[in-house]
Amino acid sequence: MNPTIEGVIENGQIRLLDNVQLPENTRVYIVVAEDAALQPVHMRSPRLANPEQVDDFLKQVSKVSTDD
């Protein structure tokens, strides 16, 4: 069974909260406990390779009545 050891990030370094001594080169796995700590992903919209084709992609919005 693998132990779970809690820690925090301080100045870009992991600091273990308990007084735990791990041997040098010990393999560890990090699980981020709070989703808020993760940076959001920014998706950029695609760009046209040929901007002169912009008219081919224009759309018209129309309202459809459902009162029939």
Secondary structure, DSSP 4 states (H G I P E B T S, - for coil): ------EEEETTEEEESS-----TT---------GGGSPPP-PPPP--SSGGGGGGG-----------
